[in-house]
Amino acid sequence: MEKEGFIQTVDKLSREIKLVEICTDAHIQIGALMNPDKGKYKDLGIHHSLDMWHGAKNLAKKLAAAGKVKGQSILLHWLKDIVNHFWWCCKTADTKEQFLALWIGICHHVCNIHTWQMGSCQHSDLGEGKEWIERDSKSHKALVDIVFNKRWLKDVHKYLRFRSTADLESFQNHVLMYASKRFAFTPPVYEARVLLAALDYNFHCNRPTRTTSEGKQIFRRLYNKHARRYSLYALKSEKTYEYISELQGKIINKRLTSGVGMPRRRSLRPNDPRRLGVVPPIPPPPISELMRTQVSRGLGAAFQEAAHLE
């Protein structure tokens, strides 16, 4: 479904506007469609960027999995620093070669080696920090395998434009409050719920943070189970939903001035999938064949009783 939705979206947009760049997550099938050599859209000249947020999340998952292995728990203490280093490399580098020169430095830095044959760290004096990883240890070898993963490095150039779909991900997560995946909705109901989610999101996305009577921001602690550490986030003010009364008034006014009463029975839209009914996965056999092979329960019981008596 994700691949088909992507194809329909690109086909529609390419007829209306000139597409220059598309940012997605690291979906294998979408990556194949955007392949500049043999992909479906190779002739459109669209640059395919990968979302930084998804890239950092996938890297954190790999580090968390490696850190849960016995004897490698020290990787969990370095998880956030390694992910931050990935963000910094993508933001700083302009080419894949520049990225690699910066990226491999993490393998030396975690061992308290800040100058090596091909380069050096670009940070200032760190002072006393966290525990260093022993070079060529089990934990260090696991980190090296992640840093030099061939599949990871193959597409790393797609992160260098430093694109992020975080705002879109935040909105999609907000839609789940109105249209949960645990329930099934008809297309009109789902569309209405998404519109309500959009109204809520747009009205409250820039609301201010909470402050104390002294004007100081109020923070809350959030525990990260992968990194096994706490972080702070600013608590936003409560939602007001002031637009609801205005929306209700417009709905009632439109109904009163429409001159049309409430329909007792609504007809299905022409594009409603319920018009298709049940779509079997196999073609129907001829009725004559079904009459020959199918025996009703009553006749089947009668045939069995006759055979028993004989």
ChimeraX commands (.cxc) that place a marker at each C-alpha (Angstrom):
marker #1 position 0.00,0.00,0.00 radius 0.5
marker #1 position 2.83,2.41,0.80 radius 0.5
marker #1 position 4.45,1.80,-2.58 radius 0.5
marker #1 position 1.15,2.19,-4.47 radius 0.5
marker #1 position 0.30,5.36,-2.56 radius 0.5
marker #1 position 3.73,6.79,-3.37 radius 0.5
marker #1 position 3.30,6.03,-7.09 radius 0.5
marker #1 position -0.13,7.68,-7.24 radius 0.5
marker #1 position 1.15,10.73,-5.36 radius 0.5
marker #1 position 4.22,11.25,-7.57 radius 0.5
marker #1 position 2.21,10.68,-10.77 radius 0.5
marker #1 position -0.37,13.27,-9.72 radius 0.5
marker #1 position 2.16,15.85,-8.53 radius 0.5
marker #1 position 4.44,15.47,-11.56 radius 0.5
marker #1 position 1.49,16.41,-13.83 radius 0.5
marker #1 position 0.84,19.61,-11.87 radius 0.5
marker #1 position 4.27,20.84,-10.72 radius 0.5
marker #1 position 7.94,20.21,-11.37 radius 0.5
marker #1 position 9.26,17.90,-8.66 radius 0.5
marker #1 position 12.84,18.70,-7.65 radius 0.5
marker #1 position 13.28,16.70,-4.44 radius 0.5
marker #1 position 11.36,14.09,-2.46 radius 0.5
marker #1 position 12.12,13.18,1.15 radius 0.5
marker #1 position 11.01,9.78,2.49 radius 0.5
marker #1 position 12.12,7.17,5.00 radius 0.5
marker #1 position 14.45,4.34,3.96 radius 0.5
marker #1 position 11.72,2.23,2.33 radius 0.5
marker #1 position 13.33,-0.36,0.03 radius 0.5
marker #1 position 10.60,-0.35,-2.64 radius 0.5
marker #1 position 10.44,3.45,-2.76 radius 0.5
marker #1 position 14.23,3.56,-2.99 radius 0.5
marker #1 position 14.01,1.26,-6.01 radius 0.5
marker #1 position 11.42,3.53,-7.67 radius 0.5
marker #1 position 13.70,6.56,-7.16 radius 0.5
marker #1 position 16.87,4.78,-8.34 radius 0.5
marker #1 position 18.59,7.28,-10.70 radius 0.5
marker #1 position 19.82,4.50,-13.02 radius 0.5
marker #1 position 16.92,2.06,-13.41 radius 0.5
marker #1 position 14.05,3.34,-11.27 radius 0.5
marker #1 position 10.55,4.17,-12.49 radius 0.5
marker #1 position 11.17,7.91,-12.08 radius 0.5
marker #1 position 14.80,8.07,-13.27 radius 0.5
marker #1 position 13.87,10.35,-16.18 radius 0.5
marker #1 position 12.25,13.00,-13.97 radius 0.5
marker #1 position 15.57,14.00,-12.39 radius 0.5
marker #1 position 14.14,14.07,-8.86 radius 0.5
marker #1 position 16.63,14.06,-5.99 radius 0.5
marker #1 position 15.71,11.46,-3.38 radius 0.5
marker #1 position 16.58,12.47,0.17 radius 0.5
marker #1 position 16.17,10.34,3.27 radius 0.5
marker #1 position 14.63,11.69,6.46 radius 0.5
marker #1 position 17.20,12.48,9.15 radius 0.5
marker #1 position 14.81,11.60,11.96 radius 0.5
marker #1 position 14.22,8.10,10.60 radius 0.5
marker #1 position 17.94,7.64,9.94 radius 0.5
marker #1 position 18.84,8.61,13.51 radius 0.5
marker #1 position 16.05,6.41,14.87 radius 0.5
marker #1 position 17.24,3.36,12.91 radius 0.5
marker #1 position 20.83,3.97,14.07 radius 0.5
marker #1 position 19.64,4.20,17.68 radius 0.5
marker #1 position 17.77,0.89,17.31 radius 0.5
marker #1 position 20.91,-0.86,16.05 radius 0.5
marker #1 position 23.00,0.55,18.89 radius 0.5
marker #1 position 20.35,-0.35,21.46 radius 0.5
marker #1 position 20.20,-3.94,20.16 radius 0.5
marker #1 position 24.00,-4.22,20.29 radius 0.5
marker #1 position 24.08,-2.71,23.79 radius 0.5
marker #1 position 21.70,-5.37,25.13 radius 0.5
marker #1 position 24.16,-8.13,24.26 radius 0.5
marker #1 position 26.04,-9.42,27.28 radius 0.5
marker #1 position 29.28,-7.54,27.80 radius 0.5
marker #1 position 28.32,-4.64,25.50 radius 0.5
marker #1 position 26.15,-2.52,27.79 radius 0.5
marker #1 position 28.64,0.36,27.59 radius 0.5
marker #1 position 27.26,1.11,24.11 radius 0.5
marker #1 position 24.02,2.26,25.73 radius 0.5
marker #1 position 25.91,5.01,27.56 radius 0.5
marker #1 position 27.33,6.21,24.25 radius 0.5
marker #1 position 24.09,5.84,22.25 radius 0.5
marker #1 position 22.96,9.46,22.36 radius 0.5
marker #1 position 26.47,10.78,21.64 radius 0.5
marker #1 position 26.86,8.53,18.58 radius 0.5
marker #1 position 23.45,9.55,17.22 radius 0.5
marker #1 position 24.31,13.23,17.79 radius 0.5
marker #1 position 27.57,12.67,15.92 radius 0.5
marker #1 position 25.57,11.28,12.98 radius 0.5
marker #1 position 23.39,14.41,12.93 radius 0.5
marker #1 position 26.49,16.63,13.03 radius 0.5
marker #1 position 28.22,14.72,10.21 radius 0.5
marker #1 position 25.17,15.00,7.94 radius 0.5
marker #1 position 24.81,18.72,8.66 radius 0.5
marker #1 position 28.51,19.47,8.18 radius 0.5
marker #1 position 29.43,17.31,5.15 radius 0.5
marker #1 position 28.59,18.23,1.56 radius 0.5
marker #1 position 29.83,15.03,-0.11 radius 0.5
marker #1 position 29.91,11.36,0.76 radius 0.5
marker #1 position 33.71,11.48,1.09 radius 0.5
marker #1 position 33.51,14.33,3.61 radius 0.5
marker #1 position 30.84,12.46,5.56 radius 0.5
marker #1 position 32.94,9.29,5.79 radius 0.5
marker #1 position 36.00,11.24,6.94 radius 0.5
marker #1 position 33.93,12.69,9.81 radius 0.5
marker #1 position 31.79,9.62,10.52 radius 0.5
marker #1 position 34.62,7.11,11.10 radius 0.5
marker #1 position 36.06,9.40,13.77 radius 0.5
marker #1 position 33.51,8.10,16.27 radius 0.5
marker #1 position 35.31,4.73,16.30 radius 0.5
marker #1 position 38.46,6.48,17.56 radius 0.5
marker #1 position 36.78,9.04,19.81 radius 0.5
marker #1 position 34.97,6.47,21.99 radius 0.5
marker #1 position 38.40,4.90,22.73 radius 0.5
marker #1 position 39.80,8.26,23.89 radius 0.5
marker #1 position 41.85,8.56,20.67 radius 0.5
marker #1 position 41.27,12.01,19.20 radius 0.5
marker #1 position 44.00,12.06,16.53 radius 0.5
marker #1 position 44.57,9.29,13.98 radius 0.5
marker #1 position 46.36,8.83,10.68 radius 0.5
marker #1 position 43.58,10.21,8.44 radius 0.5
marker #1 position 42.21,12.97,10.68 radius 0.5
marker #1 position 41.33,14.20,14.14 radius 0.5
marker #1 position 38.36,15.18,16.29 radius 0.5
marker #1 position 37.09,18.74,15.98 radius 0.5
marker #1 position 35.89,19.22,19.55 radius 0.5
marker #1 position 37.59,21.19,22.31 radius 0.5
marker #1 position 38.92,19.78,25.57 radius 0.5
marker #1 position 36.28,17.44,27.00 radius 0.5
marker #1 position 37.58,17.22,30.53 radius 0.5
marker #1 position 36.22,14.41,32.67 radius 0.5
marker #1 position 33.56,12.48,30.81 radius 0.5
marker #1 position 32.00,9.07,30.61 radius 0.5
marker #1 position 33.75,5.74,30.59 radius 0.5
marker #1 position 35.80,5.07,27.45 radius 0.5
marker #1 position 35.43,1.92,25.36 radius 0.5
marker #1 position 38.48,-0.33,25.17 radius 0.5
marker #1 position 39.90,-0.55,21.65 radius 0.5
marker #1 position 39.29,-3.90,19.85 radius 0.5
marker #1 position 37.02,-5.03,22.67 radius 0.5
marker #1 position 33.75,-6.82,22.03 radius 0.5
marker #1 position 31.81,-3.57,22.36 radius 0.5
marker #1 position 34.20,-1.69,20.07 radius 0.5
marker #1 position 33.98,-4.36,17.37 radius 0.5
marker #1 position 30.17,-4.23,17.53 radius 0.5
marker #1 position 30.30,-0.44,17.08 radius 0.5
marker #1 position 32.69,-0.75,14.13 radius 0.5
marker #1 position 30.32,-3.23,12.44 radius 0.5
marker #1 position 27.47,-0.70,12.75 radius 0.5
marker #1 position 29.56,2.28,11.60 radius 0.5
marker #1 position 30.94,0.45,8.54 radius 0.5
marker #1 position 27.74,-1.40,7.59 radius 0.5
marker #1 position 27.70,-1.60,3.77 radius 0.5
marker #1 position 23.97,-1.09,3.42 radius 0.5
marker #1 position 24.14,1.91,5.74 radius 0.5
marker #1 position 26.99,3.54,3.81 radius 0.5
marker #1 position 25.40,2.80,0.43 radius 0.5
marker #1 position 22.57,5.31,0.95 radius 0.5
marker #1 position 24.28,7.69,3.36 radius 0.5
marker #1 position 24.65,10.38,0.66 radius 0.5
marker #1 position 20.84,10.75,0.70 radius 0.5
marker #1 position 21.06,12.28,4.19 radius 0.5
marker #1 position 23.50,15.06,3.27 radius 0.5
marker #1 position 20.82,17.63,2.36 radius 0.5
marker #1 position 19.74,17.38,6.00 radius 0.5
marker #1 position 16.02,17.00,5.38 radius 0.5
marker #1 position 13.52,16.09,8.05 radius 0.5
marker #1 position 9.85,15.07,8.00 radius 0.5
marker #1 position 9.50,15.48,11.78 radius 0.5
marker #1 position 6.58,17.93,11.48 radius 0.5
marker #1 position 4.71,15.55,9.19 radius 0.5
marker #1 position 5.42,12.62,11.52 radius 0.5
marker #1 position 4.10,14.68,14.42 radius 0.5
marker #1 position 0.89,15.43,12.53 radius 0.5
marker #1 position 0.41,11.77,11.50 radius 0.5
marker #1 position 0.80,10.78,15.13 radius 0.5
marker #1 position -1.79,13.41,16.03 radius 0.5
marker #1 position -4.25,11.93,13.49 radius 0.5
marker #1 position -4.20,8.66,15.48 radius 0.5
marker #1 position -5.89,10.51,18.36 radius 0.5
marker #1 position -8.93,11.03,16.10 radius 0.5
marker #1 position -8.72,7.97,13.84 radius 0.5
marker #1 position -7.07,5.11,15.71 radius 0.5
marker #1 position -5.75,2.16,13.74 radius 0.5
marker #1 position -7.58,-0.16,16.13 radius 0.5
marker #1 position -10.95,0.80,14.65 radius 0.5
marker #1 position -12.39,0.68,11.14 radius 0.5
marker #1 position -14.03,3.81,9.70 radius 0.5
marker #1 position -15.97,4.38,6.51 radius 0.5
marker #1 position -14.22,6.74,4.04 radius 0.5
marker #1 position -16.48,9.77,4.81 radius 0.5
marker #1 position -16.07,9.30,8.58 radius 0.5
marker #1 position -12.30,8.87,8.27 radius 0.5
marker #1 position -12.03,11.99,6.12 radius 0.5
marker #1 position -14.03,14.00,8.68 radius 0.5
marker #1 position -11.84,12.77,11.54 radius 0.5
marker #1 position -8.65,13.71,9.68 radius 0.5
marker #1 position -10.03,17.19,9.05 radius 0.5
marker #1 position -10.80,17.55,12.76 radius 0.5
marker #1 position -7.24,16.43,13.56 radius 0.5
marker #1 position -5.87,19.04,11.14 radius 0.5
marker #1 position -7.94,21.80,12.79 radius 0.5
marker #1 position -6.70,20.75,16.23 radius 0.5
marker #1 position -3.07,20.51,15.10 radius 0.5
marker #1 position -2.98,23.84,13.25 radius 0.5
marker #1 position -4.72,25.70,16.07 radius 0.5
marker #1 position -2.43,24.41,18.84 radius 0.5
marker #1 position 0.93,23.65,17.21 radius 0.5
marker #1 position 2.48,27.02,18.18 radius 0.5
marker #1 position 0.97,27.38,21.63 radius 0.5
marker #1 position 3.37,28.71,24.30 radius 0.5
marker #1 position 5.05,26.66,27.00 radius 0.5
marker #1 position 3.90,26.68,30.60 radius 0.5
marker #1 position 5.64,29.02,33.01 radius 0.5
marker #1 position 5.65,29.49,36.76 radius 0.5
marker #1 position 4.47,32.64,38.50 radius 0.5
marker #1 position 8.08,33.82,38.32 radius 0.5
marker #1 position 8.14,33.42,34.53 radius 0.5
marker #1 position 10.33,30.30,34.42 radius 0.5
marker #1 position 9.55,27.46,32.01 radius 0.5
marker #1 position 8.12,24.24,33.43 radius 0.5
marker #1 position 9.95,21.08,32.37 radius 0.5
marker #1 position 9.14,17.38,32.61 radius 0.5
marker #1 position 11.47,14.41,32.61 radius 0.5
marker #1 position 11.19,11.76,29.91 radius 0.5
marker #1 position 12.88,8.36,30.18 radius 0.5
marker #1 position 14.43,6.86,27.02 radius 0.5
marker #1 position 14.36,3.08,27.29 radius 0.5
marker #1 position 16.99,2.62,24.55 radius 0.5
marker #1 position 19.60,4.98,25.97 radius 0.5
marker #1 position 18.48,4.26,29.56 radius 0.5
marker #1 position 18.65,7.91,30.50 radius 0.5
marker #1 position 16.34,10.83,31.23 radius 0.5
marker #1 position 15.87,13.95,29.13 radius 0.5
marker #1 position 13.92,17.18,29.63 radius 0.5
marker #1 position 11.16,18.67,27.52 radius 0.5
marker #1 position 9.24,21.92,28.00 radius 0.5
marker #1 position 5.62,21.46,29.01 radius 0.5
marker #1 position 3.21,23.30,26.71 radius 0.5
marker #1 position 0.10,25.15,27.86 radius 0.5
marker #1 position -3.27,23.43,27.89 radius 0.5
marker #1 position -5.34,23.34,24.72 radius 0.5
marker #1 position -8.34,25.68,24.56 radius 0.5
marker #1 position -10.33,24.41,21.54 radius 0.5
marker #1 position -11.77,27.89,21.00 radius 0.5
marker #1 position -12.52,27.08,17.37 radius 0.5
marker #1 position -15.14,24.42,18.23 radius 0.5
marker #1 position -17.93,26.87,19.14 radius 0.5
marker #1 position -17.29,28.82,15.94 radius 0.5
marker #1 position -17.31,25.58,13.92 radius 0.5
marker #1 position -20.57,24.44,15.52 radius 0.5
marker #1 position -22.20,27.78,14.75 radius 0.5
marker #1 position -21.19,27.59,11.08 radius 0.5
marker #1 position -22.49,24.03,10.80 radius 0.5
marker #1 position -25.90,24.96,12.24 radius 0.5
marker #1 position -26.13,28.12,10.13 radius 0.5
marker #1 position -25.32,26.19,6.96 radius 0.5
marker #1 position -27.98,23.59,7.76 radius 0.5
marker #1 position -30.62,26.24,8.49 radius 0.5
marker #1 position -29.95,28.19,5.31 radius 0.5
marker #1 position -29.56,25.19,3.00 radius 0.5
marker #1 position -33.31,24.64,2.59 radius 0.5
marker #1 position -32.73,20.88,2.68 radius 0.5
marker #1 position -33.89,18.73,5.58 radius 0.5
marker #1 position -31.88,15.99,7.19 radius 0.5
marker #1 position -31.95,12.91,4.89 radius 0.5
marker #1 position -33.26,9.79,6.51 radius 0.5
marker #1 position -31.10,7.56,4.37 radius 0.5
marker #1 position -27.83,8.56,2.79 radius 0.5
marker #1 position -26.83,7.03,-0.52 radius 0.5
marker #1 position -23.29,5.77,-1.05 radius 0.5
marker #1 position -20.84,7.91,-2.95 radius 0.5
marker #1 position -19.85,6.68,-6.46 radius 0.5
marker #1 position -16.29,6.02,-5.25 radius 0.5
marker #1 position -17.29,4.36,-1.98 radius 0.5
marker #1 position -15.50,0.96,-1.79 radius 0.5
marker #1 position -18.60,-0.59,-0.17 radius 0.5
marker #1 position -20.22,-0.55,-3.61 radius 0.5
marker #1 position -17.80,-3.31,-4.63 radius 0.5
marker #1 position -19.12,-5.68,-1.97 radius 0.5
marker #1 position -17.05,-8.75,-1.18 radius 0.5
marker #1 position -14.28,-9.18,-3.76 radius 0.5
marker #1 position -13.32,-12.90,-3.92 radius 0.5
marker #1 position -9.68,-13.75,-4.60 radius 0.5
marker #1 position -10.65,-16.47,-7.15 radius 0.5
marker #1 position -12.98,-16.38,-10.20 radius 0.5
marker #1 position -16.48,-17.90,-9.71 radius 0.5
marker #1 position -17.07,-21.41,-11.13 radius 0.5
marker #1 position -20.12,-22.14,-13.36 radius 0.5
marker #1 position -23.46,-22.60,-11.57 radius 0.5
marker #1 position -23.83,-26.07,-13.11 radius 0.5
marker #1 position -20.60,-27.20,-11.50 radius 0.5
marker #1 position -21.68,-25.87,-8.11 radius 0.5
marker #1 position -25.03,-27.68,-8.43 radius 0.5
marker #1 position -23.17,-30.92,-9.16 radius 0.5
marker #1 position -20.59,-30.66,-6.37 radius 0.5
marker #1 position -22.53,-28.89,-3.62 radius 0.5
marker #1 position -25.01,-30.83,-1.49 radius 0.5
marker #1 position -27.18,-29.07,1.06 radius 0.5
marker #1 position -27.11,-30.16,4.69 radius 0.5
marker #1 position -30.59,-31.66,4.52 radius 0.5
marker #1 position -29.91,-33.72,1.39 radius 0.5
marker #1 position -26.50,-34.76,2.68 radius 0.5
marker #1 position -28.04,-36.13,5.88 radius 0.5
marker #1 position -30.72,-37.97,3.89 radius 0.5
marker #1 position -28.10,-39.58,1.61 radius 0.5
marker #1 position -26.06,-40.71,4.63 radius 0.5
marker #1 position -29.14,-42.24,6.30 radius 0.5
marker #1 position -30.08,-44.08,3.10 radius 0.5
marker #1 position -26.58,-45.47,2.74 radius 0.5
marker #1 position -26.64,-46.65,6.38 radius 0.5
marker #1 position -29.93,-48.52,5.89 radius 0.5
marker #1 position -28.62,-50.28,2.81 radius 0.5
marker link #1:1,2 radius 0.2
marker link #1:2,3 radius 0.2
marker link #1:3,4 radius 0.2
marker link #1:4,5 radius 0.2
marker link #1:5,6 radius 0.2
marker link #1:6,7 radius 0.2
marker link #1:7,8 radius 0.2
marker link #1:8,9 radius 0.2
marker link #1:9,10 radius 0.2
marker link #1:10,11 radius 0.2
marker link #1:11,12 radius 0.2
marker link #1:12,13 radius 0.2
marker link #1:13,14 radius 0.2
marker link #1:14,15 radius 0.2
marker link #1:15,16 radius 0.2
marker link #1:16,17 radius 0.2
marker link #1:17,18 radius 0.2
marker link #1:18,19 radius 0.2
marker link #1:19,20 radius 0.2
marker link #1:20,21 radius 0.2
marker link #1:21,22 radius 0.2
marker link #1:22,23 radius 0.2
marker link #1:23,24 radius 0.2
marker link #1:24,25 radius 0.2
marker link #1:25,26 radius 0.2
marker link #1:26,27 radius 0.2
marker link #1:27,28 radius 0.2
marker link #1:28,29 radius 0.2
marker link #1:29,30 radius 0.2
marker link #1:30,31 radius 0.2
marker link #1:31,32 radius 0.2
marker link #1:32,33 radius 0.2
marker link #1:33,34 radius 0.2
marker link #1:34,35 radius 0.2
marker link #1:35,36 radius 0.2
marker link #1:36,37 radius 0.2
marker link #1:37,38 radius 0.2
marker link #1:38,39 radius 0.2
marker link #1:39,40 radius 0.2
marker link #1:40,41 radius 0.2
marker link #1:41,42 radius 0.2
marker link #1:42,43 radius 0.2
marker link #1:43,44 radius 0.2
marker link #1:44,45 radius 0.2
marker link #1:45,46 radius 0.2
marker link #1:46,47 radius 0.2
marker link #1:47,48 radius 0.2
marker link #1:48,49 radius 0.2
marker link #1:49,50 radius 0.2
marker link #1:50,51 radius 0.2
marker link #1:51,52 radius 0.2
marker link #1:52,53 radius 0.2
marker link #1:53,54 radius 0.2
marker link #1:54,55 radius 0.2
marker link #1:55,56 radius 0.2
marker link #1:56,57 radius 0.2
marker link #1:57,58 radius 0.2
marker link #1:58,59 radius 0.2
marker link #1:59,60 radius 0.2
marker link #1:60,61 radius 0.2
marker link #1:61,62 radius 0.2
marker link #1:62,63 radius 0.2
marker link #1:63,64 radius 0.2
marker link #1:64,65 radius 0.2
marker link #1:65,66 radius 0.2
marker link #1:66,67 radius 0.2
marker link #1:67,68 radius 0.2
marker link #1:68,69 radius 0.2
marker link #1:69,70 radius 0.2
marker link #1:70,71 radius 0.2
marker link #1:71,72 radius 0.2
marker link #1:72,73 radius 0.2
marker link #1:73,74 radius 0.2
marker link #1:74,75 radius 0.2
marker link #1:75,76 radius 0.2
marker link #1:76,77 radius 0.2
marker link #1:77,78 radius 0.2
marker link #1:78,79 radius 0.2
marker link #1:79,80 radius 0.2
marker link #1:80,81 radius 0.2
marker link #1:81,82 radius 0.2
marker link #1:82,83 radius 0.2
marker link #1:83,84 radius 0.2
marker link #1:84,85 radius 0.2
marker link #1:85,86 radius 0.2
marker link #1:86,87 radius 0.2
marker link #1:87,88 radius 0.2
marker link #1:88,89 radius 0.2
marker link #1:89,90 radius 0.2
marker link #1:90,91 radius 0.2
marker link #1:91,92 radius 0.2
marker link #1:92,93 radius 0.2
marker link #1:93,94 radius 0.2
marker link #1:94,95 radius 0.2
marker link #1:95,96 radius 0.2
marker link #1:96,97 radius 0.2
marker link #1:97,98 radius 0.2
marker link #1:98,99 radius 0.2
marker link #1:99,100 radius 0.2
marker link #1:100,101 radius 0.2
marker link #1:101,102 radius 0.2
marker link #1:102,103 radius 0.2
marker link #1:103,104 radius 0.2
marker link #1:104,105 radius 0.2
marker link #1:105,106 radius 0.2
marker link #1:106,107 radius 0.2
marker link #1:107,108 radius 0.2
marker link #1:108,109 radius 0.2
marker link #1:109,110 radius 0.2
marker link #1:110,111 radius 0.2
marker link #1:111,112 radius 0.2
marker link #1:112,113 radius 0.2
marker link #1:113,114 radius 0.2
marker link #1:114,115 radius 0.2
marker link #1:115,116 radius 0.2
marker link #1:116,117 radius 0.2
marker link #1:117,118 radius 0.2
marker link #1:118,119 radius 0.2
marker link #1:119,120 radius 0.2
marker link #1:120,121 radius 0.2
marker link #1:121,122 radius 0.2
marker link #1:122,123 radius 0.2
marker link #1:123,124 radius 0.2
marker link #1:124,125 radius 0.2
marker link #1:125,126 radius 0.2
marker link #1:126,127 radius 0.2
marker link #1:127,128 radius 0.2
marker link #1:128,129 radius 0.2
marker link #1:129,130 radius 0.2
marker link #1:130,131 radius 0.2
marker link #1:131,132 radius 0.2
marker link #1:132,133 radius 0.2
marker link #1:133,134 radius 0.2
marker link #1:134,135 radius 0.2
marker link #1:135,136 radius 0.2
marker link #1:136,137 radius 0.2
marker link #1:137,138 radius 0.2
marker link #1:138,139 radius 0.2
marker link #1:139,140 radius 0.2
marker link #1:140,141 radius 0.2
marker link #1:141,142 radius 0.2
marker link #1:142,143 radius 0.2
marker link #1:143,144 radius 0.2
marker link #1:144,145 radius 0.2
marker link #1:145,146 radius 0.2
marker link #1:146,147 radius 0.2
marker link #1:147,148 radius 0.2
marker link #1:148,149 radius 0.2
marker link #1:149,150 radius 0.2
marker link #1:150,151 radius 0.2
marker link #1:151,152 radius 0.2
marker link #1:152,153 radius 0.2
marker link #1:153,154 radius 0.2
marker link #1:154,155 radius 0.2
marker link #1:155,156 radius 0.2
marker link #1:156,157 radius 0.2
marker link #1:157,158 radius 0.2
marker link #1:158,159 radius 0.2
marker link #1:159,160 radius 0.2
marker link #1:160,161 radius 0.2
marker link #1:161,162 radius 0.2
marker link #1:162,163 radius 0.2
marker link #1:163,164 radius 0.2
marker link #1:164,165 radius 0.2
marker link #1:165,166 radius 0.2
marker link #1:166,167 radius 0.2
marker link #1:167,168 radius 0.2
marker link #1:168,169 radius 0.2
marker link #1:169,170 radius 0.2
marker link #1:170,171 radius 0.2
marker link #1:171,172 radius 0.2
marker link #1:172,173 radius 0.2
marker link #1:173,174 radius 0.2
marker link #1:174,175 radius 0.2
marker link #1:175,176 radius 0.2
marker link #1:176,177 radius 0.2
marker link #1:177,178 radius 0.2
marker link #1:178,179 radius 0.2
marker link #1:179,180 radius 0.2
marker link #1:180,181 radius 0.2
marker link #1:181,182 radius 0.2
marker link #1:182,183 radius 0.2
marker link #1:183,184 radius 0.2
marker link #1:184,185 radius 0.2
marker link #1:185,186 radius 0.2
marker link #1:186,187 radius 0.2
marker link #1:187,188 radius 0.2
marker link #1:188,189 radius 0.2
marker link #1:189,190 radius 0.2
marker link #1:190,191 radius 0.2
marker link #1:191,192 radius 0.2
marker link #1:192,193 radius 0.2
marker link #1:193,194 radius 0.2
marker link #1:194,195 radius 0.2
marker link #1:195,196 radius 0.2
marker link #1:196,197 radius 0.2
marker link #1:197,198 radius 0.2
marker link #1:198,199 radius 0.2
marker link #1:199,200 radius 0.2
marker link #1:200,201 radius 0.2
marker link #1:201,202 radius 0.2
marker link #1:202,203 radius 0.2
marker link #1:203,204 radius 0.2
marker link #1:204,205 radius 0.2
marker link #1:205,206 radius 0.2
marker link #1:206,207 radius 0.2
marker link #1:207,208 radius 0.2
marker link #1:208,209 radius 0.2
marker link #1:209,210 radius 0.2
marker link #1:210,211 radius 0.2
marker link #1:211,212 radius 0.2
marker link #1:212,213 radius 0.2
marker link #1:213,214 radius 0.2
marker link #1:214,215 radius 0.2
marker link #1:215,216 radius 0.2
marker link #1:216,217 radius 0.2
marker link #1:217,218 radius 0.2
marker link #1:218,219 radius 0.2
marker link #1:219,220 radius 0.2
marker link #1:220,221 radius 0.2
marker link #1:221,222 radius 0.2
marker link #1:222,223 radius 0.2
marker link #1:223,224 radius 0.2
marker link #1:224,225 radius 0.2
marker link #1:225,226 radius 0.2
marker link #1:226,227 radius 0.2
marker link #1:227,228 radius 0.2
marker link #1:228,229 radius 0.2
marker link #1:229,230 radius 0.2
marker link #1:230,231 radius 0.2
marker link #1:231,232 radius 0.2
marker link #1:232,233 radius 0.2
marker link #1:233,234 radius 0.2
marker link #1:234,235 radius 0.2
marker link #1:235,236 radius 0.2
marker link #1:236,237 radius 0.2
marker link #1:237,238 radius 0.2
marker link #1:238,239 radius 0.2
marker link #1:239,240 radius 0.2
marker link #1:240,241 radius 0.2
marker link #1:241,242 radius 0.2
marker link #1:242,243 radius 0.2
marker link #1:243,244 radius 0.2
marker link #1:244,245 radius 0.2
marker link #1:245,246 radius 0.2
marker link #1:246,247 radius 0.2
marker link #1:247,248 radius 0.2
marker link #1:248,249 radius 0.2
marker link #1:249,250 radius 0.2
marker link #1:250,251 radius 0.2
marker link #1:251,252 radius 0.2
marker link #1:252,253 radius 0.2
marker link #1:253,254 radius 0.2
marker link #1:254,255 radius 0.2
marker link #1:255,256 radius 0.2
marker link #1:256,257 radius 0.2
marker link #1:257,258 radius 0.2
marker link #1:258,259 radius 0.2
marker link #1:259,260 radius 0.2
marker link #1:260,261 radius 0.2
marker link #1:261,262 radius 0.2
marker link #1:262,263 radius 0.2
marker link #1:263,264 radius 0.2
marker link #1:264,265 radius 0.2
marker link #1:265,266 radius 0.2
marker link #1:266,267 radius 0.2
marker link #1:267,268 radius 0.2
marker link #1:268,269 radius 0.2
marker link #1:269,270 radius 0.2
marker link #1:270,271 radius 0.2
marker link #1:271,272 radius 0.2
marker link #1:272,273 radius 0.2
marker link #1:273,274 radius 0.2
marker link #1:274,275 radius 0.2
marker link #1:275,276 radius 0.2
marker link #1:276,277 radius 0.2
marker link #1:277,278 radius 0.2
marker link #1:278,279 radius 0.2
marker link #1:279,280 radius 0.2
marker link #1:280,281 radius 0.2
marker link #1:281,282 radius 0.2
marker link #1:282,283 radius 0.2
marker link #1:283,284 radius 0.2
marker link #1:284,285 radius 0.2
marker link #1:285,286 radius 0.2
marker link #1:286,287 radius 0.2
marker link #1:287,288 radius 0.2
marker link #1:288,289 radius 0.2
marker link #1:289,290 radius 0.2
marker link #1:290,291 radius 0.2
marker link #1:291,292 radius 0.2
marker link #1:292,293 radius 0.2
marker link #1:293,294 radius 0.2
marker link #1:294,295 radius 0.2
marker link #1:295,296 radius 0.2
marker link #1:296,297 radius 0.2
marker link #1:297,298 radius 0.2
marker link #1:298,299 radius 0.2
marker link #1:299,300 radius 0.2
marker link #1:300,301 radius 0.2
marker link #1:301,302 radius 0.2
marker link #1:302,303 radius 0.2
marker link #1:303,304 radius 0.2
marker link #1:304,305 radius 0.2
marker link #1:305,306 radius 0.2
marker link #1:306,307 radius 0.2
marker link #1:307,308 radius 0.2
marker link #1:308,309 radius 0.2
marker link #1:309,310 radius 0.2
view
